Amino acid sequence: MKPTATLLRRIMYSCLALLAAAALVSCEETELTNTEYDDWCNRNNTYFAQRMAEARTAVAQAKAAYGDDWEAHCDWRMYRSAAKATDPAAPAAITDSICCKVIDRGTGTGYPYSTDSVRVNYVGRLMPSASYVNGFVFDHSGLYSSDEYVFNPNLSTPARILVSSTVDGFATAVQHMRIGDRWKVYIPWQLGYGATAKNSIPAYSTLVFDLQLKGFARAGNATK
């Protein structure tokens, strides 16, 4: 049975309402004076809520139509942070999770652990804004930030990273990826750098990673 339009709207509105409630905790932005970042906390909360609503709706449709085989027919994923899942019985806030959209599906087997090192191609952006329609690029692998360079197998220079050294949302995503997977990963500020600015990243920033897993190695072994 396919979900009705009313049910899908309820899923989306529930997602937005839950995030709005979570966002009531400290959105103090008095230190931000650049108009590019006016109301940055609330704008980021809304942006992430919209992505989560889109993901929840797509997953609900796929599960209703395909049951246990839903992942083969849906490009969206949602993963709760392991650090936030200490009590599985406790209700999860939307911002305890990330959402990801599949760009390319890999064929590798196994998944990285939190103690592993990984080789990844990536571009990290902020949410779209007035000056940066596609989002300000705050970090990337390789020499140049263009997607054509970062993800070109002949030009890319994958970064070698310890999973445990990354922000919670990044670590959560990469531990669910197979070699060859490329995802668009949306990380709420609560699983990113939080209420503290980090270099060119303002406080309360949703992080958006175009992320591709190229290899991983267990602790004590060289990254493949």
C-alpha positions in Angstrom: 0.0 0.0 0.0 1.4 3.4 -0.9 1.2 6.2 1.7 -1.4 8.8 1.2 -0.5 12.4 0.5 -2.0 13.3 3.9 0.4 10.8 5.6 3.4 12.1 3.8 2.5 15.7 4.8 2.2 14.6 8.4 5.7 13.0 8.2 7.1 16.3 6.8 5.3 18.5 9.3 6.3 16.3 12.2 9.9 16.5 11.2 9.8 20.3 10.9 8.0 20.7 14.3 10.4 18.4 16.1 13.4 20.3 14.8 11.8 23.7 15.6 11.4 22.5 19.2 15.0 21.4 19.4 16.1 24.7 17.9 14.7 26.6 20.9 18.0 25.8 22.8 20.5 28.6 22.4 20.4 30.4 19.1 22.4 33.3 20.3 24.2 34.9 17.4 25.2 38.3 18.8 28.8 37.7 17.7 27.8 37.4 14.0 27.8 40.9 12.4 28.2 39.9 8.7 24.8 40.2 7.0 25.6 37.0 5.1 24.9 35.2 8.3 22.0 37.1 9.7 19.6 34.8 11.6 22.1 32.0 10.7 21.1 29.6 13.4 17.4 29.6 12.6 18.1 29.5 8.8 20.3 26.5 9.3 17.7 24.8 11.5 15.1 25.3 8.8 17.4 24.1 6.0 18.3 20.9 7.8 14.6 20.3 8.8 13.7 20.5 5.1 16.4 18.0 4.1 15.3 15.6 6.8 11.6 16.0 5.8 12.6 15.2 2.2 14.5 12.1 3.4 11.8 10.9 5.7 9.2 11.2 3.0 11.3 9.4 0.4 12.2 6.6 2.8 8.5 6.2 3.9 7.4 5.9 0.3 10.1 3.3 -0.5 9.4 1.2 2.5 5.7 1.2 1.8 6.3 0.2 -1.8 9.2 -2.2 -1.5 9.4 -3.4 2.1 12.8 -4.8 3.2 14.2 -4.0 -0.3 13.5 -0.3 0.0 17.2 0.8 -0.1 17.6 -0.5 -3.6 14.8 1.9 -4.7 15.6 5.0 -2.6 18.5 7.4 -2.7 17.9 8.8 0.8 19.4 7.5 4.1 19.1 8.6 7.7 21.5 7.6 10.4 21.5 8.3 14.1 24.8 9.3 15.6 26.2 6.4 17.7 27.1 9.0 20.4 23.5 10.0 20.6 22.2 6.4 20.7 23.3 5.4 24.2 19.7 4.7 25.1 18.0 3.1 22.1 14.6 3.3 23.9 14.8 7.0 24.3 13.1 9.1 21.6 15.6 10.6 19.2 15.6 14.3 18.3 15.9 15.0 14.5 19.3 16.7 15.2 20.6 13.4 16.7 20.8 12.2 13.1 22.2 13.0 9.7 20.6 12.5 6.3 22.4 11.4 3.1 21.5 11.3 -0.5 23.2 8.7 -2.7 25.0 10.0 -5.7 26.9 6.8 -6.7 26.6 3.3 -5.3 29.8 1.5 -4.5 30.4 -2.2 -4.8 32.8 -2.7 -1.9 32.2 -5.0 1.0 32.5 -4.1 4.7 32.3 -0.7 6.4 34.8 1.4 8.3 34.9 1.4 12.1 35.2 4.4 14.3 38.8 3.3 15.0 39.7 3.0 11.3 41.4 5.3 8.9 39.8 6.2 5.6 40.7 7.6 2.2 38.1 10.0 1.0 37.4 12.5 -1.7 35.2 15.3 -0.4 34.0 18.9 -0.7 32.6 20.5 2.4 30.1 23.4 2.0 27.8 25.5 4.1 24.2 25.8 3.3 23.3 28.0 0.3 23.3 31.8 1.0 23.1 35.1 -0.8 26.7 35.1 -2.0 27.1 31.4 -2.4 24.3 29.8 -4.3 25.8 26.3 -3.9 27.2 27.0 -0.4 30.5 28.4 0.6 33.3 25.8 0.3 35.1 25.6 3.6 37.3 22.5 2.9 38.0 19.9 0.2 40.4 17.1 -0.7 43.1 17.6 -3.4 44.3 20.8 -4.8 41.1 22.3 -6.2 37.6 22.5 -4.9 35.7 21.9 -8.2 33.8 18.6 -8.3 35.3 17.9 -11.7 38.7 17.8 -10.0 37.9 16.3 -6.6 36.0 13.3 -8.0 37.9 12.7 -11.2 39.7 9.4 -10.7 42.6 10.6 -12.8 43.1 13.9 -10.9 41.8 13.3 -7.4 44.0 13.2 -4.4 42.0 11.4 -1.6 42.6 12.6 1.9 43.7 10.1 4.6 41.7 10.7 7.8 41.2 9.0 11.1 37.4 8.5 11.5 37.7 9.4 15.2 39.3 12.7 14.3 36.3 14.0 12.4 33.1 15.7 13.6 30.3 13.4 14.8 28.2 13.7 11.7 31.0 13.0 9.3 32.1 9.9 11.3 28.5 8.7 11.4 28.2 8.9 7.6 31.5 7.2 6.7 30.8 4.3 9.0 27.8 3.4 6.8 29.6 3.7 3.5 31.1 1.0 1.2 34.1 1.7 -0.9 32.9 3.5 -4.1 29.9 5.1 -2.4 29.5 8.8 -3.0 26.9 10.6 -0.9 25.6 14.1 -0.3 25.7 14.3 3.5 23.7 16.8 5.6 25.0 17.3 9.1 23.1 19.5 11.7 25.2 21.9 13.6 24.7 19.8 16.7 26.7 17.0 15.1 29.2 19.4 13.4 31.0 22.3 15.1 28.1 23.3 17.3 27.7 26.8 18.7 31.3 27.6 18.2 32.9 29.1 15.0 35.6 27.1 13.4 38.0 29.0 11.1 35.7 30.1 8.2 32.8 28.1 9.5 30.3 30.3 11.5 28.7 28.9 14.6 25.4 27.0 14.1 26.4 25.9 10.6 24.8 22.9 8.9 27.6 21.1 7.1 27.0 19.7 3.6 29.6 17.2 2.4 29.9 15.7 -1.0 31.7 12.6 0.2 33.2 9.6 -1.6 34.8 6.6 0.2 37.9 5.3 -1.6 39.3 3.0 0.9 39.7 2.2 4.6 42.0 0.3 7.0 41.7 -1.2 10.5 43.6 0.4 13.3 47.3 -0.4 13.0 47.2 -1.2 9.2 48.0 1.1 6.3 45.0 2.7 4.6 44.2 1.0 1.3 
